[in-house]
Amino acid sequence: MPTLIDRYPISSGVVRMSIGTTVVNGQVATIRVKLLAQEELLPSSTAWITANNLLPEIISRAALNEDTTFSTMLETAHTVQSVYHAYEIQLDVASSGC
């Protein structure tokens, strides 16, 4: 189970973001991002993160260096809960230099 780091209100006002990490051998190996949106994030949640320049914020909240790279960024779940779209995104850290 990832450790919850922070809940961060995104400036759009229609999306809430939570970030957690999984640590292996003292290093952050995986970042899990949960997004709760009032509308579907198009064309995909991962593209939405990139288009809205949220990677620096995610990296910062995970306490990693700004030059961190990811080997994968994958949407692992998308469900509709009442009027909300809930997304789970997994980012596997390739290098962090932390």
VENJOHU-V889506 format. One record per residue. N is the residue number from 1. RES is the residue in one letter. SS is DSSP state (hx for helix, st for strand, lp for the rest). D_FIRST is the distance of its C-alpha to the first C-alpha in Angstrom with 1 decimal. Layout:
N/RES/SS/D_FIRST + N/RES/SS/D_FIRST
This chain:
1/M/lp/0.0 + 2/P/lp/3.8 + 3/T/st/6.5 + 4/L/st/9.1 + 5/I/st/12.3 + 6/D/st/14.9 + 7/R/st/16.5 + 8/Y/st/19.5 + 9/P/st/22.5 + 10/I/lp/24.0 + 11/S/lp/27.8 + 12/S/lp/28.4 + 13/G/lp/27.7 + 14/V/lp/26.5 + 15/V/st/23.0 + 16/R/st/20.1 + 17/M/st/17.3 + 18/S/st/13.8 + 19/I/st/12.2 + 20/G/st/8.9 + 21/T/st/8.7 + 22/T/st/7.6 + 23/V/st/10.3 + 24/V/st/12.5 + 25/N/lp/15.7 + 26/G/lp/15.7 + 27/Q/st/15.6 + 28/V/st/13.4 + 29/A/st/13.0 + 30/T/st/11.2 + 31/I/st/11.4 + 32/R/st/10.1 + 33/V/st/12.8 + 34/K/st/13.4 + 35/L/st/17.2 + 36/L/st/19.1 + 37/A/st/22.7 + 38/Q/lp/25.9 + 39/E/lp/27.2 + 40/E/lp/26.2 + 41/L/lp/25.3 + 42/L/lp/28.0 + 43/P/lp/28.5 + 44/S/lp/24.7 + 45/S/hx/21.7 + 46/T/hx/21.5 + 47/A/hx/25.3 + 48/W/hx/25.0 + 49/I/hx/22.7 + 50/T/hx/25.2 + 51/A/hx/28.2 + 52/N/lp/27.2 + 53/N/lp/26.5 + 54/L/lp/22.9 + 55/L/hx/21.8 + 56/P/hx/23.4 + 57/E/hx/21.6 + 58/I/hx/18.2 + 59/I/hx/19.1 + 60/S/hx/20.5 + 61/R/hx/17.6 + 62/A/lp/15.3 + 63/A/lp/18.2 + 64/L/lp/19.4 + 65/N/lp/23.1 + 66/E/lp/24.8 + 67/D/lp/25.8 + 68/T/lp/22.3 + 69/T/st/22.4 + 70/F/st/20.0 + 71/S/st/20.6 + 72/T/st/19.2 + 73/M/st/18.4 + 74/L/st/17.6 + 75/E/st/17.2 + 76/T/st/14.8 + 77/A/st/15.7 + 78/H/st/18.6 + 79/T/st/19.5 + 80/V/st/22.3 + 81/Q/st/21.8 + 82/S/lp/25.3 + 83/V/lp/26.6 + 84/Y/st/23.4 + 85/H/st/21.8 + 86/A/st/18.0 + 87/Y/st/16.7 + 88/E/st/13.5 + 89/I/st/14.3 + 90/Q/st/12.9 + 91/L/st/14.9 + 92/D/st/15.1 + 93/V/st/16.9 + 94/A/st/20.3 + 95/S/st/21.7 + 96/S/lp/21.0 + 97/G/lp/23.7 + 98/C/lp/21.6
